[in-house]
């Protein structure tokens, strides 16, 4: 596991943050965070899949490819997904999970600072801090949380080989 603060150059980060957290970003409602979740409203959130099934899935792919994905330098992408966890009155811990079944690496970039975080299976908490990147092996179970001090928690999750 590796945490890198101020991962992107400031101008690039601000440009991408303004896109993701802007009023025109296309978010899609998802009832469940993981395949193991039931229809419990505390696991509902919004997503935007940028890349899946071996191809771009969004018109925003090129700008994120240029500024984020190429910097990671993956051999191959598995999935790129933006997450928006709406604020809750009490911090909600989601279920531990793996993002996919195949061997892969995970990259998580936070777009805003909030009291939400990612928890690794060993209990390590990585706070959501603006422009903080988290790299970890895809075979490590982890879970997300909501936040209580901002309107929402925003990040991008890149699964790659």
N, C-alpha and C positions, 0 to 999 in steps of 0.2 A: 504494500500500500504506500502511496506517495501523495502528499498534499502540496500543491503549489499555489501560493497567493500571487495576485496580480499576474495571472497566467497570460492574458492577452495584452498587447499594447493598448494603452488607454483609449486612443481614438477608435480602434477596432472594437473594443469592448463596448464603448458607449453607443456606437452605431448598431451593434447587434442587440444590445439591451433595449434600445429604443424601438427596434423592430419587434422583438419578442413581447415586450411589455406595453407595446403601443395599442391604441384602440382598434386598429384594423387587422391585428394578427388573428388568423383563423384558428380558433380553439374548438375542439370537438369533445363533447361530454362522454365520459366513460364511467359506467356504473361500478366497475371493479378495477382495482389496481393490479391484482395478480389473478392467475387462473384459479387459485385456491380460494379466492374470496367469494362470499355469497352476496346477495343483494342488500348489503348493509350500507346505509347511507354514509357512514363515516369513512368508507373507502372510495367514495365517488370523487372524481377529479376531472380535469380537462387535459387533453393531449393534442399534439400535432405531430404526426409521423412524417419526418423529412425523407427517410430512406427505409425501405424494407423490400423483401423478396427480390434482392439483387438489382434494384433500380431506384432512382429518385422518385419520391412520391409527393413532391411539392415544388412549386415554382421558386421557393426560397432556397433550394438546394445549393445553387451555384455560389451565392454569397457566403453561406456557412461552410461550404467546401473550401473556398479560398482562404477564409480567415481562421477556421477552427480545425476542420478535418485534415487538411494538408499538413498542419502543424503537428498533429498526432502521428502522421505518416503511417497509416495502417496498410497492411498487406491487402486486406479486404474488409469491407464494411459488412456488418450483419444487420444492424438497425440503428437509426438515429431518431430519437423521440424527444420532443419537448414536453415538459410537465408543468402544470399549473395546479397547485394544491390550495384551494380556497381556505381562508382563515377559519379557524374553529374557536369556540369559547375556551375549550380545554385542549391542550396539545394531544393529538391522536397519533399513536404509534401504529403504523401499518404492519402487516404480517411479513416476517422474514421470507425472502424468496431469492431465486436465481433468475436472471433476466431471460436466459435461453438455455436449451439443453446441450448445445455444442460447446466445445472448448473455445473460450474467447477472453478478451480483456474488456474492462469497463472504464469509461471516462465520464465523469460528471462535472459539469460547469454550472455554478450558481450565478444567476443574474441579479439577485438581490440579497441584501443582508436581512436576516430575520431570526427569530428564535427557533426555527425549524432546523432539522439536521438529518444526517444519514447515520444509521447505526450498523456497524459491522458485526458479524457473528461472534466475535470475541468481546463485544461490548464497547469497543472504541466508538466515540461519537465525533463526527465531523460536522461542525457548525456550518450552516449556510451563510457564507460571506461572499459578497459581490466580487466576481472575477476570481473566485477560488476554484481550482481544479482538483479533482480527486481521481487518481488512477488506482485500479485494483484488479486482481484476477477474477474472472467471471465465475469461478467455482466457489467463491466466498459468498455465503448467504448474507444478505443485508436488508435493511428496511428503511423506508422514508418516514417522515412525520409531516403533519400539517404545521402551521405556525399560528401564533395568537397575537403577534404584535404588528403585523402588516396585513394588507388586504388579501395577499396570497404569497405563496412561495413558488418561485420560478427557477427552473433549471433545464439543461439539456443532458440527455443520457445517450452516450454513443457506445454501442457494442461493436467490437471489431476484432480482427485477427491480425 
